[in-house]
Amino acid sequence: MIPIITKELVDRINALARKQRAEGLTPAEKEEQHQLRQQYLKGIRGQVIDQLSRIKFVEDENCGCNHDHHGTNSCGCGQNHQKHANHKKSGCGCSNHDDKGHIH
């Protein structure tokens, strides 16, 4: 479970920081400040780990062309290049591709 960073937690951390600058903290307040900061950092780390765990990696097809493989193209021929096989000059009919699908 990710520790939740509440407004109250941040407000208390800030209040202790202001008091530390203004007049200093008692040993008990220093300990409280340390614990609150640790709780805050644990919450931040948990949020980052949670976000990173949601990332899905997609393998790059490494075809070397300028197409995005999602139905659009950048060659200007007007054809809908959805598959690598369609990149070939003979496949789409435009003259912007060589036999390997590269744009010229």
VMD Tcl script that builds the backbone (N, CA, C; Angstrom):
set m [mol new atoms 312]
animate dup $m
set s [atomselect $m all]
$s set {name element resname resid chain x y z} {
  {N N MET 1 A 0.838 -1.180 0.000}
  {CA C MET 1 A 0.000 0.000 0.000}
  {C C MET 1 A 0.881 1.240 0.000}
  {N N ILE 2 A 0.513 2.191 -0.835}
  {CA C ILE 2 A 1.265 3.434 -0.942}
  {C C ILE 2 A 0.824 4.378 0.175}
  {N N PRO 3 A 1.792 4.865 0.971}
  {CA C PRO 3 A 1.427 5.853 1.997}
  {C C PRO 3 A 0.863 7.112 1.332}
  {N N ILE 4 A -0.209 7.602 1.865}
  {CA C ILE 4 A -0.871 8.768 1.289}
  {C C ILE 4 A -0.270 10.045 1.861}
  {N N ILE 5 A 0.019 10.968 0.957}
  {CA C ILE 5 A 0.530 12.276 1.364}
  {C C ILE 5 A -0.677 13.199 1.469}
  {N N THR 6 A -1.042 13.520 2.693}
  {CA C THR 6 A -2.209 14.364 2.922}
  {C C THR 6 A -1.798 15.824 3.086}
  {N N LYS 7 A -2.770 16.692 2.960}
  {CA C LYS 7 A -2.532 18.117 3.190}
  {C C LYS 7 A -2.070 18.347 4.623}
  {N N GLU 8 A -2.638 17.603 5.550}
  {CA C GLU 8 A -2.264 17.740 6.960}
  {C C GLU 8 A -0.796 17.373 7.173}
  {N N LEU 9 A -0.337 16.316 6.494}
  {CA C LEU 9 A 1.058 15.896 6.607}
  {C C LEU 9 A 1.978 17.010 6.115}
  {N N VAL 10 A 1.685 17.543 4.943}
  {CA C VAL 10 A 2.510 18.612 4.369}
  {C C VAL 10 A 2.448 19.859 5.244}
  {N N ASP 11 A 1.263 20.196 5.732}
  {CA C ASP 11 A 1.126 21.377 6.602}
  {C C ASP 11 A 1.963 21.224 7.873}
  {N N ARG 12 A 1.961 20.038 8.464}
  {CA C ARG 12 A 2.732 19.819 9.702}
  {C C ARG 12 A 4.236 19.876 9.424}
  {N N ILE 13 A 4.671 19.294 8.310}
  {CA C ILE 13 A 6.085 19.365 7.925}
  {C C ILE 13 A 6.491 20.827 7.753}
  {N N ASN 14 A 5.664 21.596 7.077}
  {CA C ASN 14 A 5.967 23.008 6.851}
  {C C ASN 14 A 5.955 23.808 8.151}
  {N N ALA 15 A 5.015 23.503 9.038}
  {CA C ALA 15 A 4.948 24.211 10.325}
  {C C ALA 15 A 6.215 23.941 11.141}
  {N N LEU 16 A 6.655 22.695 11.166}
  {CA C LEU 16 A 7.888 22.370 11.900}
  {C C LEU 16 A 9.104 23.033 11.255}
  {N N ALA 17 A 9.125 23.126 9.938}
  {CA C ALA 17 A 10.240 23.795 9.254}
  {C C ALA 17 A 10.271 25.281 9.596}
  {N N ARG 18 A 9.108 25.911 9.622}
  {CA C ARG 18 A 9.041 27.338 9.998}
  {C C ARG 18 A 9.502 27.536 11.439}
  {N N LYS 19 A 9.034 26.667 12.327}
  {CA C LYS 19 A 9.422 26.777 13.733}
  {C C LYS 19 A 10.926 26.539 13.895}
  {N N GLN 20 A 11.474 25.598 13.127}
  {CA C GLN 20 A 12.906 25.318 13.203}
  {C C GLN 20 A 13.710 26.550 12.817}
  {N N ARG 21 A 13.283 27.250 11.771}
  {CA C ARG 21 A 13.989 28.460 11.338}
  {C C ARG 21 A 13.813 29.604 12.328}
  {N N ALA 22 A 12.632 29.718 12.905}
  {CA C ALA 22 A 12.324 30.848 13.776}
  {C C ALA 22 A 12.918 30.716 15.170}
  {N N GLU 23 A 12.720 29.576 15.791}
  {CA C GLU 23 A 13.129 29.448 17.201}
  {C C GLU 23 A 13.804 28.136 17.551}
  {N N GLY 24 A 13.827 27.200 16.615}
  {CA C GLY 24 A 14.426 25.901 16.897}
  {C C GLY 24 A 13.375 24.900 17.346}
  {N N LEU 25 A 13.752 23.643 17.334}
  {CA C LEU 25 A 12.844 22.557 17.698}
  {C C LEU 25 A 13.355 21.831 18.941}
  {N N THR 26 A 12.417 21.294 19.689}
  {CA C THR 26 A 12.777 20.437 20.814}
  {C C THR 26 A 13.216 19.095 20.244}
  {N N PRO 27 A 13.885 18.283 21.039}
  {CA C PRO 27 A 14.262 16.943 20.555}
  {C C PRO 27 A 13.049 16.132 20.082}
  {N N ALA 28 A 11.934 16.244 20.757}
  {CA C ALA 28 A 10.724 15.510 20.353}
  {C C ALA 28 A 10.211 16.028 19.006}
  {N N GLU 29 A 10.259 17.336 18.813}
  {CA C GLU 29 A 9.815 17.910 17.542}
  {C C GLU 29 A 10.766 17.532 16.404}
  {N N LYS 30 A 12.063 17.471 16.690}
  {CA C LYS 30 A 13.030 17.044 15.678}
  {C C LYS 30 A 12.747 15.611 15.239}
  {N N GLU 31 A 12.431 14.773 16.204}
  {CA C GLU 31 A 12.098 13.376 15.893}
  {C C GLU 31 A 10.808 13.302 15.071}
  {N N GLU 32 A 9.808 14.098 15.465}
  {CA C GLU 32 A 8.551 14.137 14.717}
  {C C GLU 32 A 8.808 14.611 13.284}
  {N N GLN 33 A 9.620 15.646 13.151}
  {CA C GLN 33 A 9.948 16.175 11.830}
  {C C GLN 33 A 10.614 15.101 10.969}
  {N N HIS 34 A 11.546 14.394 11.564}
  {CA C HIS 34 A 12.240 13.325 10.841}
  {C C HIS 34 A 11.252 12.246 10.389}
  {N N GLN 35 A 10.377 11.819 11.286}
  {CA C GLN 35 A 9.402 10.777 10.962}
  {C C GLN 35 A 8.437 11.240 9.865}
  {N N LEU 36 A 7.987 12.483 9.962}
  {CA C LEU 36 A 7.066 13.007 8.956}
  {C C LEU 36 A 7.737 13.106 7.581}
  {N N ARG 37 A 8.983 13.541 7.581}
  {CA C ARG 37 A 9.720 13.624 6.316}
  {C C ARG 37 A 9.919 12.240 5.708}
  {N N GLN 38 A 10.215 11.264 6.557}
  {CA C GLN 38 A 10.376 9.892 6.063}
  {C C GLN 38 A 9.064 9.368 5.477}
  {N N GLN 39 A 7.965 9.670 6.139}
  {CA C GLN 39 A 6.647 9.262 5.652}
  {C C GLN 39 A 6.362 9.925 4.301}
  {N N TYR 40 A 6.688 11.210 4.189}
  {CA C TYR 40 A 6.482 11.953 2.946}
  {C C TYR 40 A 7.305 11.322 1.814}
  {N N LEU 41 A 8.591 11.068 2.072}
  {CA C LEU 41 A 9.461 10.480 1.054}
  {C C LEU 41 A 8.994 9.077 0.650}
  {N N LYS 42 A 8.521 8.311 1.616}
  {CA C LYS 42 A 8.004 6.976 1.320}
  {C C LYS 42 A 6.788 7.084 0.400}
  {N N GLY 43 A 5.951 8.076 0.647}
  {CA C GLY 43 A 4.788 8.308 -0.210}
  {C C GLY 43 A 5.189 8.686 -1.625}
  {N N ILE 44 A 6.177 9.562 -1.759}
  {CA C ILE 44 A 6.659 9.964 -3.084}
  {C C ILE 44 A 7.247 8.753 -3.811}
  {N N ARG 45 A 8.091 7.996 -3.125}
  {CA C ARG 45 A 8.688 6.806 -3.747}
  {C C ARG 45 A 7.606 5.819 -4.182}
  {N N GLY 46 A 6.601 5.646 -3.349}
  {CA C GLY 46 A 5.501 4.740 -3.685}
  {C C GLY 46 A 4.747 5.199 -4.920}
  {N N GLN 47 A 4.528 6.503 -5.043}
  {CA C GLN 47 A 3.829 7.040 -6.207}
  {C C GLN 47 A 4.652 6.824 -7.474}
  {N N VAL 48 A 5.958 7.055 -7.386}
  {CA C VAL 48 A 6.831 6.869 -8.547}
  {C C VAL 48 A 6.848 5.402 -8.955}
  {N N ILE 49 A 7.007 4.517 -8.002}
  {CA C ILE 49 A 7.022 3.080 -8.301}
  {C C ILE 49 A 5.691 2.649 -8.903}
  {N N ASP 50 A 4.596 3.169 -8.369}
  {CA C ASP 50 A 3.273 2.839 -8.890}
  {C C ASP 50 A 3.143 3.291 -10.340}
  {N N GLN 51 A 3.567 4.512 -10.628}
  {CA C GLN 51 A 3.501 5.017 -11.995}
  {C C GLN 51 A 4.389 4.202 -12.934}
  {N N LEU 52 A 5.593 3.889 -12.492}
  {CA C LEU 52 A 6.504 3.119 -13.338}
  {C C LEU 52 A 5.982 1.712 -13.592}
  {N N SER 53 A 5.295 1.145 -12.618}
  {CA C SER 53 A 4.774 -0.213 -12.792}
  {C C SER 53 A 3.642 -0.254 -13.809}
  {N N ARG 54 A 3.049 0.883 -14.111}
  {CA C ARG 54 A 1.946 0.942 -15.074}
  {C C ARG 54 A 2.431 1.148 -16.507}
  {N N ILE 55 A 3.705 1.386 -16.697}
  {CA C ILE 55 A 4.250 1.606 -18.031}
  {C C ILE 55 A 4.331 0.279 -18.764}
  {N N LYS 56 A 3.857 0.288 -19.994}
  {CA C LYS 56 A 3.943 -0.906 -20.831}
  {C C LYS 56 A 4.897 -0.583 -21.969}
  {N N PHE 57 A 5.854 -1.456 -22.186}
  {CA C PHE 57 A 6.827 -1.275 -23.243}
  {C C PHE 57 A 6.345 -1.970 -24.504}
  {N N VAL 58 A 6.516 -1.307 -25.620}
  {CA C VAL 58 A 6.150 -1.862 -26.908}
  {C C VAL 58 A 7.441 -2.022 -27.693}
  {N N GLU 59 A 7.642 -3.213 -28.231}
  {CA C GLU 59 A 8.850 -3.467 -29.003}
  {C C GLU 59 A 8.855 -2.634 -30.262}
  {N N ASP 60 A 9.973 -2.022 -30.558}
  {CA C ASP 60 A 10.151 -1.244 -31.766}
  {C C ASP 60 A 10.321 -2.205 -32.934}
  {N N GLU 61 A 9.602 -1.960 -34.028}
  {CA C GLU 61 A 9.698 -2.836 -35.181}
  {C C GLU 61 A 10.992 -2.624 -35.951}
  {N N ASN 62 A 11.695 -1.517 -35.709}
  {CA C ASN 62 A 12.978 -1.212 -36.347}
  {C C ASN 62 A 12.959 -1.397 -37.856}
  {N N CYS 63 A 11.911 -0.962 -38.520}
  {CA C CYS 63 A 11.880 -1.108 -39.966}
  {C C CYS 63 A 12.648 0.012 -40.643}
  {N N GLY 64 A 12.926 1.108 -39.937}
  {CA C GLY 64 A 13.725 2.181 -40.492}
  {C C GLY 64 A 12.965 3.158 -41.361}
  {N N CYS 65 A 11.656 3.038 -41.450}
  {CA C CYS 65 A 10.905 3.961 -42.292}
  {C C CYS 65 A 10.332 5.090 -41.449}
  {N N ASN 66 A 9.657 6.025 -42.129}
  {CA C ASN 66 A 9.064 7.165 -41.431}
  {C C ASN 66 A 7.594 6.965 -41.113}
  {N N HIS 67 A 7.085 5.780 -41.257}
  {CA C HIS 67 A 5.685 5.511 -40.950}
  {C C HIS 67 A 5.533 5.163 -39.484}
  {N N ASP 68 A 4.373 5.480 -38.934}
  {CA C ASP 68 A 4.153 5.199 -37.517}
  {C C ASP 68 A 3.472 3.861 -37.268}
  {N N HIS 69 A 3.167 3.100 -38.289}
  {CA C HIS 69 A 2.559 1.762 -38.171}
  {C C HIS 69 A 1.179 1.791 -37.532}
  {N N HIS 70 A 0.511 2.929 -37.584}
  {CA C HIS 70 A -0.841 3.021 -37.032}
  {C C HIS 70 A -1.800 3.596 -38.060}
  {N N GLY 71 A -1.510 3.383 -39.327}
  {CA C GLY 71 A -2.448 3.793 -40.354}
  {C C GLY 71 A -2.169 5.150 -40.967}
  {N N THR 72 A -1.144 5.855 -40.558}
  {CA C THR 72 A -0.832 7.132 -41.171}
  {C C THR 72 A 0.518 7.032 -41.845}
  {N N ASN 73 A 0.801 7.972 -42.707}
  {CA C ASN 73 A 2.099 7.959 -43.362}
  {C C ASN 73 A 2.659 9.362 -43.446}
  {N N SER 74 A 3.916 9.457 -43.784}
  {CA C SER 74 A 4.547 10.754 -43.933}
  {C C SER 74 A 5.208 10.897 -45.287}
  {N N CYS 75 A 4.875 10.021 -46.235}
  {CA C CYS 75 A 5.503 10.084 -47.548}
  {C C CYS 75 A 4.734 10.980 -48.497}
  {N N GLY 76 A 3.490 11.271 -48.174}
  {CA C GLY 76 A 2.699 12.143 -49.011}
  {C C GLY 76 A 1.998 11.448 -50.162}
  {N N CYS 77 A 2.050 10.132 -50.250}
  {CA C CYS 77 A 1.448 9.429 -51.377}
  {C C CYS 77 A -0.059 9.253 -51.211}
  {N N GLY 78 A -0.574 9.471 -50.011}
  {CA C GLY 78 A -2.006 9.342 -49.782}
  {C C GLY 78 A -2.454 7.932 -49.472}
  {N N GLN 79 A -1.569 6.975 -49.546}
  {CA C GLN 79 A -1.934 5.598 -49.249}
  {C C GLN 79 A -1.911 5.384 -47.736}
  {N N ASN 80 A -2.674 4.422 -47.288}
  {CA C ASN 80 A -2.754 4.109 -45.872}
  {C C ASN 80 A -1.801 2.948 -45.571}
  {N N HIS 81 A -0.567 3.250 -45.196}
  {CA C HIS 81 A 0.454 2.230 -44.958}
  {C C HIS 81 A 0.293 1.669 -43.552}
  {N N GLN 82 A -0.351 0.530 -43.422}
  {CA C GLN 82 A -0.552 -0.043 -42.107}
  {C C GLN 82 A 0.417 -1.167 -41.795}
  {N N LYS 83 A 0.950 -1.801 -42.782}
  {CA C LYS 83 A 1.847 -2.915 -42.547}
  {C C LYS 83 A 3.146 -2.665 -43.286}
  {N N HIS 84 A 4.206 -3.225 -42.775}
  {CA C HIS 84 A 5.520 -3.024 -43.376}
  {C C HIS 84 A 5.537 -3.460 -44.837}
  {N N ALA 85 A 4.798 -4.477 -45.199}
  {CA C ALA 85 A 4.769 -4.954 -46.583}
  {C C ALA 85 A 4.229 -3.880 -47.519}
  {N N ASN 86 A 3.353 -3.013 -47.025}
  {CA C ASN 86 A 2.784 -1.953 -47.856}
  {C C ASN 86 A 3.742 -0.803 -48.094}
  {N N HIS 87 A 4.863 -0.792 -47.437}
  {CA C HIS 87 A 5.816 0.299 -47.605}
  {C C HIS 87 A 6.533 0.220 -48.938}
  {N N LYS 88 A 6.559 -0.935 -49.540}
  {CA C LYS 88 A 7.294 -1.112 -50.777}
  {C C LYS 88 A 6.643 -0.310 -51.894}
  {N N LYS 89 A 7.483 0.158 -52.802}
  {CA C LYS 89 A 7.006 0.944 -53.931}
  {C C LYS 89 A 5.879 0.209 -54.655}
  {N N SER 90 A 6.072 -1.074 -54.851}
  {CA C SER 90 A 5.061 -1.833 -55.573}
  {C C SER 90 A 3.782 -2.010 -54.762}
  {N N GLY 91 A 3.876 -1.898 -53.446}
  {CA C GLY 91 A 2.705 -2.107 -52.603}
  {C C GLY 91 A 1.765 -0.927 -52.549}
  {N N CYS 92 A 2.299 0.319 -52.567}
  {CA C CYS 92 A 1.419 1.473 -52.424}
  {C C CYS 92 A 1.285 2.260 -53.705}
  {N N GLY 93 A 2.188 2.047 -54.636}
  {CA C GLY 93 A 2.071 2.706 -55.918}
  {C C GLY 93 A 2.683 4.093 -55.981}
  {N N CYS 94 A 3.215 4.593 -54.919}
  {CA C CYS 94 A 3.831 5.920 -54.987}
  {C C CYS 94 A 5.307 5.770 -55.341}
  {N N SER 95 A 5.908 6.858 -55.743}
  {CA C SER 95 A 7.314 6.795 -56.149}
  {C C SER 95 A 8.249 7.289 -55.056}
  {N N ASN 96 A 7.754 7.455 -53.867}
  {CA C ASN 96 A 8.575 7.965 -52.772}
  {C C ASN 96 A 9.324 6.875 -52.028}
  {N N HIS 97 A 9.067 5.611 -52.355}
  {CA C HIS 97 A 9.670 4.504 -51.626}
  {C C HIS 97 A 10.597 3.712 -52.530}
  {N N ASP 98 A 11.658 3.158 -51.940}
  {CA C ASP 98 A 12.449 2.183 -52.692}
  {C C ASP 98 A 11.895 0.793 -52.376}
  {N N ASP 99 A 12.550 -0.243 -52.836}
  {CA C ASP 99 A 12.023 -1.589 -52.625}
  {C C ASP 99 A 12.075 -2.037 -51.173}
  {N N LYS 100 A 12.730 -1.278 -50.300}
  {CA C LYS 100 A 12.758 -1.607 -48.875}
  {C C LYS 100 A 11.810 -0.735 -48.068}
  {N N GLY 101 A 11.079 0.132 -48.740}
  {CA C GLY 101 A 10.099 0.969 -48.057}
  {C C GLY 101 A 10.647 2.283 -47.559}
  {N N HIS 102 A 11.881 2.616 -47.861}
  {CA C HIS 102 A 12.444 3.873 -47.388}
  {C C HIS 102 A 11.983 5.032 -48.248}
  {N N ILE 103 A 11.741 6.151 -47.633}
  {CA C ILE 103 A 11.258 7.333 -48.342}
  {C C ILE 103 A 12.425 8.094 -48.942}
  {N N HIS 104 A 12.251 8.561 -50.176}
  {CA C HIS 104 A 13.274 9.347 -50.872}
  {C C HIS 104 A 12.758 10.718 -51.194}
}
mol reanalyze $m
mol bondsrecalc $m
mol representation Tube
mol addrep $m
